[in-house]
């Protein structure tokens, strides 16, 4: 090798090494948002103010970093942009508990009051001043204040307890609030540090809702009564929230790019200062340990202040272990259907008819049989069956009805793709992921959604007939659908992936095809090409079921202002139902079989019964701290949640089975039972009931299936209450064989005095 060649090689090597070094430095200098948890009690004496201490600590690791938020209630600490090295250096400082990276959360995206019995229950829920003193805080995409659902007619002055504000911003001023919508704030610092400044040409940098989701959830929880509400004539009637006289405070934390934990924590921090009574969060992220989950951390602080926090369970069903928001101090809400449907039938050229659902209402109509084609046969791409943008061949779909498969892109966007390619109608077929669950949409062209089974039958017709034809017939709104409710297929399921001994979800509520208020910024599909504007929209998700429970919690808080968040949740859970009026078991639409407590939790909410539950399972902050001790959390991890020093006693035996929860999740480890040398294994649970009704004698009963697989013993079998707020403990011992014949056993434990039935679901597993 010549000297010149060697020199060239050396130069190239040096250049590569230099590039590698620069790349490494560039990577190490990349900044991300971190939430810094601080032990406030360890503030050095040289500082008179904790904010100055925070700033000094931050400046010691970074000259350029600035605090995004300072938190006072949900955590003690702040959030800031740091490099990995700066975050690690900060965490090593005295008084710093932990430094956690920002998390991104996503949204979990009329007939309901009648279905729940609220329309005929004025005597049960009197329109008292106490009811109008309750404030529901909603963390979401903001609010459309012009919605009729925020009419404040008949409401008195804003409650004296309210300490919040109506913040001005883009397209929003303080005058947009009134005696119904009493507060509105927005939080964007976390979002903007990651994704850049809010683009005000696309969304308002204010509490104004340009998405629709936030207006829908807020009006579901506590919207005023609106006569003659509908979506294009569908679901026509009176729209009303669950708590029509409660006040609404909106906290915008979700933007086009998502919802970020630093903003969510800041909103919860302010909501506590503002004195809300209920917090509703229809959003979620991945599952994390409680001390790493910002929503769980914020909810703990809210709970300590007497605020019930209601969260959506997620839309990742029917897969098991798919739940979000599973902390035991959060009320976790799954979704069920209503007894209302919007049928739209597919009529085929062979004379067969198949039922589907649709909210289409437009100038286009299908008055005759038209050519029918499968999207997969009208595309040159492998995923053409999904009707994604640019995948359909116009010459093959023009003037035809197109069958598209569900998946990947939004359902309504598929119809837009068909329309853009020249198609005149669409049949949207579910795949195995969604089964036969039907969710209606306000499509941009004549369209209907059919279940997987129907879709397969229609595809057989398309492949067997040389000249297939079809039409779609729209039938409007039908009520009285049976069975109802059924558990929605999309509703996330248990078991609880963080603490399997805590049964989640807690409860289900209406979450399919829900009519509520909407934004004036976008059409009902949310698509840019949808120029229609509506006052109300019909959408589905656990995002919709969550605010139902939030509003019902507000009703109970107004009726029983002395009840704790745990007592309110207990009342909702122990009075929920799991059987229909005909005696049949609650169904799961994903299987067509009876649902289980992993699907419906305690059952479907029954607000009238919840008003007078008889007994409740109450919990206080120390009970949850003992629960964290049972999880073997360190003092630093507990401090991150509780914001104070709490040391688990080494001499005390803690058990997760002692948490006074209104449900039972029993776990038998297979290894222990199989290798124990015994023919059976036992687990003991302790519970305490508090009387919130008249004096009475309650007797216990147990129901399990299969009944011979587990032995259940309750001691004592009778509880006598002589006064209000009297407490009585009991224990339940579950004994199972070492070689179980089944993976799961489900049942109920019920206490009754002849007037009240206090029911608790039980899920027994072998892991």
N, C-alpha and C positions, 0 to 999 in steps of 0.2 A: 504494500500500500504506500502510495507516494505521500510526501509531507503535506502536499496541498490537500489530498483526499482526507488525511487524518485531521487537518485543520478544519475542514468543512464539517466533518463528523462531530468534532469537539464543539464547534459553534452551535450545531443543531442540538446537541445534548444540553448545552447550557441554556439555549432558548427554551427547550422543553421543561428543564428544571425551573427556569424563571417563570414560565407560564403556570406550572404546577403550584409554585409558591404563591403567585398572585391569586390563583384560583382559591387556594386554601385560605389565604388571608381574607379574600372577598367573602367566602362562605362564613368564616368566623365573625365577620363584621356585620352579617345580616341581622337585623333587629326584628324582634317579635314582641307582641304584647304579653306581659306577665301580670298576674295578680299576686300581690305581696301581702301575706298574712303576718301580722305583727302581734307580739305579746305586749299589750299596752302597759301592763303593770311593770314591765322592765325598762320603761323610759328612763334614761339617765337623768340625774337631778339637775344637770346643767341646762336641761331644756324645760321651759315652762309650758310649752305647747306641743302636743304630739305631732301636729302638722310640720313644725320646724324640725322635729326629730326625723320624721319621714323624709323630708327634703334633704337633710344632712346625710342620712343613710344613702339616699339615692345618689347624691353628688359625690359621695366617696367612691363610687364604682363607675360613675359616668358623668363627665362634665356637661354633656349635651342633653341627657335624658330629662324629660319633664313628666310630672305626674298627670295622668289623664283624669283620674277621679280619686278623691279621698273618700273612703267608706267609714261611716260611723256606727251603723246599726247592723247590717248583715254580716260584716267582718270588721275587724280592726286592721286597717291597712290601706293600701292604695294600689293603683294599676299604673304601669309605665311601659315604654318601649325599651327593650334591652337586648343585647347580644346574649348568646348562651353563656359566654364566659362571665359577663357582667351579672347575669342572673345567679350563676353559681357562686360568684364572689359575694353577692348580696345575701344569699341564703346562709352563708357561713358566719355572718355578723351576729353578735349578741342581740337578742330580742326579736330576731326574725324567725318566725316559726317555719314557714314554707313559702316557696315561690313557684306558683303554678302557671303553666302556659295558658293562654287564651283558648277557649273552646267555642266552636261554632255550633249553633243550634238551628233547627229548621222548624217551620210551621207544620203542624199536623192537620194538614188540610184534607097565622098559621096553625097547623094541626097539633103541634106539640102540647100546649097547655091543656087542650081538651083531652088528649090522649093520657095525660098525667093526672087528670081529674081536677085541675086548678080552676077550670071555668065554672065548676059547680061547688066551689069550696070557699066562697067568700066568708061563710060563717066560721070556717076553720082558720083562715088567715085574715083577720080583721084589718081593714085599711087604717091602721092606727098611726099616730105620730112616731112611735117607736120604729115602725116599718120604714118610714121615710127618713129616719136618722141613720139607716144602714148604708154604708158606702162600699161599692164593689169596684176594686181596682183591676184593670185589664191591661196586661202586658202583651202587645201585639203590634200590628202594622199602623196603628193610629186610629183616627176616627173621621167620619164624614159628618160634621156637626149639623148640616142642613137636613139630615134624615128626619123624617116625621117621627121616627122612634125616639127622638130626643126632645120631643115636645114637652115643655114643663108645665103645661096647663094643670091647675089644681094642686100643684106642689107648693108647700110653704117655703120659708126662707132656707137658705143653705144651712145645714146643721152647724151648731157652734163648735162641734168637735173637729170640723174640717180645718186643716192647717195648710192645705196645698195651694197651687196656683194654676192659672190658665196662661201658659206661655205663648208669646207671639213668635212667629217665624214666617217662612215662606207660605203665602196663601192662607195664613191663619193669624187671627188676632184674639186678644182676650175677650172681645165681644162675642166670639163664637161660642163661648160657654154660657150656660144659663143655670136654672135651678135643678135641671135634670143632669146635664153634662157639666159637673161642677169643677172639673179639673182636667188639664191636658198638658202633658210634658213630652219632650222627646230627648233621646239619648243616642248620639251618633259618634262620639269620640273614638270608641273602640273600633267601630266600623270604618271610620275615615282613616285611621292610622294604618289599617291593613289594605283597604281598597281605594283609598284616595277620597277627595272631597265628594260629598253628595252632589250628583248631577241634577240640579234643580230643573233642568229641561225634561227630566224623566220622573222625578219624584220630589216631593216637597220636603225641604229641610225644616220641618215643623211637625206638629202632631197630626197634621192632615193625612188622611188615609187615601193613598193613590192605588192601593191594591184591592181593597174590599174585605179582606179576611178579618181585619180588626173591627170594622164596623159590624160585620156579621156576628162575631163573638160577643161584642159588647151589647148589641141589641138583643141577642139571645138570652144573655144573663139578666138584663134589667131594662129592656126597652119598654117605652110607654105603649099604651094600647093604640093601635091604628086600625081603623075600620077599612074594609074593602081593599085589603092588601093582597097582592098576588104577583107572580112572575108570568107575564104574557097570558094571564087568565088561569094559569095553573095554581093549585093550592089556594084558591080564592077564599077569603074570609077575613077574620080579625087576627092581625098579628100582634103579639105581645111577648115581652120577655117573661122570665120566670118570676122576677120580683119587680113588678111594674112601678112601684113607688120608691124603690131604692134609688140612690144616687150613683152616678157613674163617674169614675176618674180614669182617664186613659193615659198610658205610658207607652209611647212609641219606641220600641227597641228593635224592630225587624225592618230591614230595608231590602232592596232588590238583591243584594249580595248575601243576605242571611241575617241571623241574629247572633250577636257576639256576647260572650259571658261578661266582659267588663261592663258593657252597656246594661245587660240584664241585672247585674248586681247593683249598679248605680240606680236603676229604676226601682228595684225592691227597697234599696236604702231610703230613697225619697218617699216611697209609698208608706213605709213605716212612720217616717216623720209626718207625713200628711194625715195619718190616722185613718187609713182605710180599715174596713172590718173583714173583707174577703179579698183574696188575690186570685185571679184567674189567669193561667198560663197555658195556652194551647200550642205549646212548642216543646221540643225535646232534642236531645243529642244522643251520643252513644252512652252506654252504661259505664259508669266509673264508681269507684269506692266513694262513699258519702263525703269524705274529707277532700275529694278532688272534684266533686260535682257542684258547680256554682249554684244551680237551682236548688239543690238540696241544702246547701249552706245558707242561702238566703231565706229559704223556707223555714229553717230552724229558728232563725232570729224572728221571723214573722210570727211563728207559732208561740214563741215566748211572750210576744206582745198581744196575744189573744186573737191573732189573725188566722183564719182558715185559708190554707193554700190548696187550690184545686188545680190539677194538671192533667193533660191528656195522656193516655197510655201509649199512644203511638199507632201508626197505620201499617205496621209490618206483619200483621197477621196473614194467614192463620198459623204461621210458624211458631213453634214453642220457644220460650226464652227470648221473646222479641220485645219485651216491655221497656218503656222509658219511665223515668220519674218514679222510682220504686222506694224511695226513703219512707220509713213508717210514719213520719210526721207530715207527709204529703198525702192528700186524697187523690188517688189515681183512678181515672175514669176511662172505661172502655165504651164501645158504641154498640147500640142496637137499632133496630128499625122501628118505624111507625106503622100504623094500620092504614097507610095511605100509599097509593101507587099512581104512576103516570103511564098507563099501558099504550104501547104503539106496536101494532102487529105487522109481521112480515108475511105477505101473501105470495106464495110461489106459483109458478106457471103450471105445476102439477096438481094444483088444487089444495095443497097443504098450507096451513096457517101456523105461525109460531109467534109466541108472545115475547115482547121486549118492553123497554121503557124509553121515554124521550120527553124532553121539554121543548122540542122544536115548535116554533110559532113564527111563520113568515109568509111572504108573498108566494114563494114557490110551493106547489102542491103536487102530489103524485096521484093523479086521478085515473091512471090507466097502467096496465102492465108494461114494464120497460125492460130493455136488455140488462142482464145481470152478469157481473164478472167478478172473479176472485182477484184481489189485488196482486197476489203472488204470481198470477198469470198475465199481469198487465205491467210488468216491470222487468228491467234488465239487471236488477240488483238482487243479492241473496236475501236481503231483508225487505224486499218489496211488499211482502204481505202485511208489514206494519204501517204502511202508508206514511212513511216519513218524508220530510220535505225533499222534493226533487226526484223521488224514486218512481213515480208513476209515468207511464207513457201516454200522453194526451190522446193519441190516435186510438188507443185501446180502451179508454174510459169515457170518452166524450159521449154525452147523451145517455150514459148508463148509470145504474146503481152499482156501487162497488162494495164488496165485502172486505173489510179490513180486520186484522187481528189486533187485539189489545196488547199493549206493552211498549216500553221505552219512552215514547213521546206522549204528550198529553192526549187524552181521548178527544177533546174538542179540536185539537190541532189536526188530527187525522181527517176530520170532516173538511177542514179548511184546505188541506192538501188535495183531497178529492175534488172539491169545488174549483180550485185553481187549475187543476188538470182537465176540467170540462165535465166532470161527473155531475150528476143531478141528484144523487142520493147516496146514502151510506148505511150499511148494516155493520155494526161494530160487534165482533164476536169475542167473548172472553176466552182466555186460555186456561190451562190448568192452574196457573197462579191465582186466578180469581174465581174459578169454578162457576157456579150458577148464580152468584150474587149480582144483582142488577142495581147500578147507580145511574140515575138520570142526568142528562146534560142538556143545556140550551144550545144545541148545535146551530151552526151557520147555514146549514142546508138540511133538507128532510133526512132524518137519520134516526135510527133506533139501536139500542144496545141489547144483545141477547146473551144468554148464558153459554157456558162451554158446551153443554150437551146439545143445545139447540144449534149452536154454531157448527158442530160436527155434522149434524143432520143436514144443515143447509149446504155445507161443503160437498157432501155426497151427491146432493142434487146438482150442484154446479159442475161436478166432474162426470156425471152420468147423462145429463141432458145436453144435446148438441147446440140447442138454442135456448138457454135458460132465461127466464124472465121473472120479474118480481115487482111488487109495489109495497108501500108502507102506509098503514092506516093508523091515524092518531086518534086516541079515544079520550083525551082530556085527563081529568082527575077522578080516581076511584078511591073511596074510603071503605072501612070495614074489612080490610084485607086480613085474612087469617092463614096461619098463625102469626101473631104479632104480640110483642116484639120477638125477633130472633136476633142472635148475636151476629153482627156484621163480620164478613170474612176478613176484611182488612183490619179489624180491631186487634191490636197486639195482645199476645197471650203470655201466660205464665208457663212454667214456674219463674220465680224471681231469681234472676241470675246473680244478684249481689248477695242477698240473704234468703236462702231457699225456705227458711222457717217463717218468713213473713209472706203471707198469701197476698198476691197482687194479680189482676187489678182489684181495687176495692169494690167497685160497683160498675154497672153499665147504665147508660142513659141514651135518649134518642140522639143519633148521629148520622142518619142516612136520609138524604133528600130533605134537608131542613130549610125552611123559609125564614129569612131574617133580613135586616137592613143591609144596604149595599152602598158602595161608593158611587159618586157621579163621575169619577175620573176614567173608568174603564167599563166595558160591556160585561155581561154576565159570564162570558167565557174567559175574560182576562186577556184575550188575544188582541194584538195591536190592530188587526184588521176588523175587529168587531166594533162597529160604530154605534151599536145600540146602547141606550142608557136606560137603566131601570132603578127603581127605588128599593126593590127587594130582589133577592136572588135565592136560589135553591142549590145548596152544595152539601157535600158529605165529608165525614172524617171524625176522628176522635176530637179534632179541633172543635167540632160542633157539640159533641156530648159533654165536653168539659164545662163550657159555660152554662149548660143546663144545671149541672150540679152546683156551680158557683152561685147561680141565682137562687137555687133552692136553699143553699146554705145561708144566703142572705135572708130569705124568708124565715128560716128557723132562728137566726140571730135576732131578727126583729121580734119574734114571738117569745124567745127565751134569751134575753141579752146576757144573762148570767152564765150561759153555757160556754164551756171551753171549745176550742176547735176539735179536740178529740171527742167530746160529747156530741157535737153536731154530726161529725162523721159517723159515730156509733149509731146515732138515731137513724141516719140514712141507710146504714148497712144492715142493722138488725131488723128493720122493717121492710127491706127489699124482698121482692118475690121471685121465686124460681119455678113456679108452676102457673099454667094458665087457668082461667076460670073453670074450664072443663076438666081440670085435674091433670092434664098432660104436662110433661116436663118442658121447660124452656129449651128451644131448639137452637142449633148452630147451623147457619146457612152454608158454611163451608163443607159440612159433612152430611147435612140432612138428618142428623141424629141429635139426641139430647146434649146440650152444652154442659160443661163442667165448671167447677169453681176456678180453674185455670183460665177459662174463657170469660165468665161473667162475674167472678168474684163472689160477693154476697148475693148478687142477683140484680134485677132491674129496679131502679129507684121508684119509690111510692111516697111522694111528698106528704100526702094527707095522713098516712099512717106514721110517718116520721115525726110529725108534730107532737104526737103523744106516744112515745115508744115504751113507756113504763119504766124500763131500766136502761142504763147506759154503761159502757166500758170507758172510763175516763182515764186520761193520761196527763202527766205534767212533765216539765222539762227534765227533772231529775230522773224520771222513769226512762226517758230516752238516753240519758247519759249512762245509766246503768246498762242499758242495751248495748251501747258502744263499748263499755267495759267487757261485756260478754263476747264481743267480736274481737277482743284483744287489741283494741286500738291503743296506740301510745298516747301519752299525755299531750304531746305536740299535735297529734292528729285530732284528738278531742278538742283541744284548745282552738284549732282551726275552724271547727264547727261551732263550738259553744262560746268563743270569744272570752274565755276565762280559764284559769287554772282549775283542773279537775283531775284528781288522782284516784285511780281505782284502788280500793283497799285490797291489799294482798291477802288479808285473812278472810275476805268475803268471797263466796262462790257466786259468780254471775252466770246467768243462763238466758239465752234469747227466748226460751220458752216461758219466761216469767213476764215478758212485756205484755201489758194488759190490752192486747189487741182484740178487736171484735170478731176475728176469724182465726182459724187454726191451719197451719201448714206443718204437717208432721213428716219428718224425714228419718227413715231407718237406713243406716249404712249397710249395704249388702255384705261387705267384708266382715263387719263386726258381728252381724247376725249369723253369718255362715260359719265363722271360725270360733264362736263363743263356746261351743260345746253344749249349749242349751237349745231346747226346742223352740224357744220364743225369746223376744226382746221387748222391753217396755220403755216408754217415754212418758214423762209426767209434765203437764202444763198447769200453771196456776193462773187464775183470773179473779177479778173483783168486780162485782156489779154494784152500781149506785142507783138508788131509787129516785126517780124524778117524777113519779106519779103518786097516786094514793097508796095507803097501806095495803098490803096484799101478801098472799102466800103463793110463791112460784114453785112449780114442780118441773123437773127436767125430763126430757125425752130425747132419744137418739135415733137417727135413721141413717143406715149405711148400705151401700151397694158395691160389691157383693157383701151381704150381711154376715157371712160366716168367715170372712177373711181377716177381720181385725176385731179384737175384743175391746170395748170402750167402757170404762168405769168412771162415774162422776160421783164425787163426794163433797158435800152432802147432796142428796137427791132433792131436798126441799130447802128453800130459802124463805124466811119470814121477815118482811119489812113492816115496821110499825110507824115510821115517820119519813118525811122527805129528806133526801140526801144521805140516808143511812146506807152504809156499805157492808157488803157481805162477800167473803171470799169463797172460792170453791176450787177443786183440783180435778183434772181429767187425766186418767191414765190410759194410754193406748198400748195394747199388747198385740204384737204381731208374730206370726210363725217365722222361724229362721229360713224357711224355704217358701217364700210367698208364691201364690198361684197367679198373681197378676202384678203389673207394674204400678198401678195406681188404684186407690180406693177413695171414693168420694162420699160425703154424707153431710149431716147437719146435727147440731146440738141446739135444742130449743128449750127455753124457759117460758112457762105460761102460767098466768093467774086466772085464766078463763076469759079475760078481756084483752090482754096484751100477749103477743107472741114475740119473744126476743130471740131471734134466730142467728146462728153463727155457722158459716160454711166450714167444712173440713176437707182438706186435701191431703191424702197420705201417699207418700212416695218411697220407693226403695232406690237408693243411688249408689 
